[in-house]
Amino acid sequence: PFHLYPPGPIRIQPGMLAEWFLIPQLTSAPGLAGRLDSLAGHDIPALLTLLAHASDHMPAAVPLYARLIQADPAALAAAGADAALTARTARPLLDAALATLVTSTHWSPDALADLNRHLSEGTLPRTRAAVSAATVHHIRETGTREDLADALLRYGVSLRDLGRHQEALADDEEALAL
């Protein structure tokens, strides 16, 4: 069947055709996009991956990706992180969208730990910083001084990855004081 998709400047594949159809339909029909919130749980990771792939050449897919995760951030953020890692050029946009959702959501320590396990070193730096900030916030309320010092050091690393060295230094100094 690949002979049906001749080579060219953009290698068209069946998945891209689906994306080129799906994204304009979802963005032009608000009622249809509203149905994303009612999808069954097992369909969502596949749709997040499709939206992440589509975002590489269709920026309109990024708000759809965020909207889908926003329906239940604690349950869907890990799948969203996994999906974002499949994108190439749009990964920074997906990272920013996911970080915004992390920042605007109340998290349980277990949900944060689960999301953190999906964030490899050097990937999705904004999301990693948002998860680290939320972890520091939780530990300030309920953790020990040692746990807080460790969390502050990890947060400092994530801030340095974003080039926010002054903020990282302040967190490192607080960790050392503890």
C-alpha positions as CSV (number, residue, x, y, z in Angstrom):
1,P,0.0,0.0,0.0
2,F,3.0,2.4,0.4
3,H,3.1,2.8,-3.4
4,L,-0.1,4.9,-2.9
5,Y,1.9,7.4,-0.9
6,P,4.7,8.6,-3.3
7,P,7.8,10.3,-2.0
8,G,7.9,14.0,-1.8
9,P,9.0,16.9,0.5
10,I,6.7,15.5,3.2
11,R,6.5,11.8,3.3
12,I,2.7,11.3,3.4
13,Q,1.6,8.2,5.3
14,P,-1.9,6.9,6.3
15,G,-1.6,8.3,9.8
16,M,-0.9,11.8,8.5
17,L,-4.0,11.6,6.3
18,A,-6.0,10.8,9.4
19,E,-4.5,13.7,11.3
20,W,-5.1,16.1,8.4
21,F,-8.8,15.1,8.5
22,L,-9.3,14.9,12.2
23,I,-7.6,18.1,13.5
24,P,-9.5,20.5,11.2
25,Q,-12.8,18.7,12.1
26,L,-12.1,19.0,15.8
27,T,-11.1,22.6,15.6
28,S,-13.9,23.7,13.4
29,A,-16.7,21.9,15.2
30,P,-16.7,22.9,18.9
31,G,-19.5,20.3,19.7
32,L,-17.3,17.6,18.3
33,A,-14.3,18.7,20.3
34,G,-16.5,18.7,23.4
35,R,-17.1,15.0,22.9
36,L,-13.4,14.4,23.6
37,D,-14.1,14.7,27.4
38,S,-16.4,11.7,27.3
39,L,-14.0,9.2,25.7
40,A,-13.4,5.9,27.4
41,G,-10.1,5.7,29.3
42,H,-8.5,3.1,27.1
43,D,-9.0,5.3,24.0
44,I,-7.3,8.4,25.5
45,P,-3.6,7.4,25.4
46,A,-3.9,6.6,21.7
47,L,-5.7,9.9,21.0
48,L,-3.0,11.8,23.0
49,T,-0.3,10.2,20.8
50,L,-2.2,11.0,17.6
51,L,-2.5,14.6,18.8
52,A,1.1,14.8,19.8
53,H,2.2,13.5,16.3
54,A,-0.2,15.9,14.6
55,S,1.1,18.8,16.6
56,D,4.5,18.5,14.7
57,H,2.8,19.9,11.6
58,M,-0.5,21.2,12.8
59,P,-0.2,23.6,15.8
60,A,-4.0,23.5,16.3
61,A,-3.5,20.0,17.8
62,V,-1.8,21.4,20.9
63,P,-4.9,22.9,22.5
64,L,-6.8,19.7,21.8
65,Y,-4.0,17.7,23.5
66,A,-4.2,20.0,26.5
67,R,-8.0,19.9,26.6
68,L,-8.1,16.2,26.6
69,I,-5.7,16.0,29.6
70,Q,-7.5,18.8,31.4
71,A,-10.6,16.5,31.7
72,D,-8.7,14.6,34.4
73,P,-5.1,15.8,34.8
74,A,-4.1,13.5,37.7
75,A,-5.2,10.4,35.7
76,L,-4.1,11.6,32.2
77,A,-0.9,13.6,32.7
78,A,1.4,10.5,32.6
79,A,-0.1,9.4,29.3
80,G,0.2,12.9,28.1
81,A,3.9,13.0,29.0
82,D,4.4,9.7,27.2
83,A,2.6,11.0,24.1
84,A,4.5,14.3,24.2
85,L,7.8,12.3,23.9
86,T,6.6,10.9,20.6
87,A,6.5,14.4,19.0
88,R,9.5,16.0,17.4
89,T,9.3,19.7,16.5
90,A,6.2,20.4,18.7
91,R,7.6,18.8,21.9
92,P,8.4,22.2,23.5
93,L,4.8,23.3,22.8
94,L,3.4,20.1,24.4
95,D,5.8,20.4,27.3
96,A,4.6,24.0,27.9
97,A,0.9,22.9,27.7
98,L,1.5,20.0,30.1
99,A,3.5,22.1,32.5
100,T,0.6,24.6,32.7
101,L,-1.8,21.8,33.5
102,V,0.5,20.5,36.2
103,T,0.8,24.0,37.7
104,S,-3.0,24.6,37.7
105,T,-3.9,21.2,39.3
106,H,-4.0,20.0,42.9
107,W,-2.0,16.8,43.1
108,S,-1.7,14.0,45.5
109,P,1.8,12.9,46.3
110,D,1.2,9.6,44.7
111,A,0.0,11.1,41.5
112,L,3.0,13.4,41.4
113,A,5.3,10.5,41.9
114,D,3.6,8.6,39.1
115,L,4.0,11.5,36.7
116,N,7.6,12.0,37.7
117,R,8.4,8.4,36.8
118,H,7.3,9.2,33.2
119,L,9.7,12.2,32.9
120,S,13.2,11.1,32.0
121,E,16.1,13.3,32.7
122,G,16.5,15.9,29.9
123,T,13.0,15.5,28.6
124,L,10.0,17.9,29.0
125,P,11.9,20.3,31.1
126,R,9.0,22.7,31.9
127,T,6.9,19.8,33.0
128,R,9.7,18.4,35.1
129,A,10.1,21.8,36.8
130,A,6.3,22.1,37.4
131,V,6.3,18.6,39.0
132,S,9.3,19.5,41.1
133,A,7.6,22.7,42.3
134,A,4.4,20.8,43.2
135,T,6.5,18.2,45.1
136,V,8.3,20.9,47.0
137,H,4.9,22.5,47.9
138,H,3.6,19.1,49.2
139,I,6.7,18.4,51.2
140,R,6.7,21.8,52.8
141,E,3.2,21.0,54.2
142,T,3.8,17.4,55.3
143,G,7.4,16.2,54.8
144,T,10.5,16.2,56.9
145,R,13.4,18.6,56.6
146,E,15.5,16.0,54.9
147,D,12.8,15.3,52.3
148,L,12.4,19.0,51.7
149,A,16.1,19.4,51.2
150,D,16.1,16.6,48.6
151,A,13.1,18.0,46.8
152,L,14.6,21.5,46.7
153,L,17.8,20.1,45.2
154,R,15.8,18.3,42.5
155,Y,13.8,21.4,41.8
156,G,17.0,23.4,41.5
157,V,18.3,20.9,38.9
158,S,15.0,21.3,36.9
159,L,15.3,25.1,37.1
160,R,18.9,25.0,35.9
161,D,17.7,22.9,32.9
162,L,15.4,25.8,32.0
163,G,18.3,28.4,32.4
164,R,16.8,29.8,35.6
165,H,20.1,29.8,37.5
166,Q,19.3,32.5,40.1
167,E,16.1,30.7,41.2
168,A,18.0,27.4,41.3
169,L,20.7,28.9,43.5
170,A,18.1,30.1,46.0
171,D,16.6,26.6,46.2
172,D,20.1,25.1,46.6
173,E,20.9,27.6,49.4
174,E,17.6,26.7,51.2
175,A,18.4,23.0,50.8
176,L,21.9,23.5,52.3
177,A,20.5,25.5,55.2
178,L,18.1,22.7,56.0
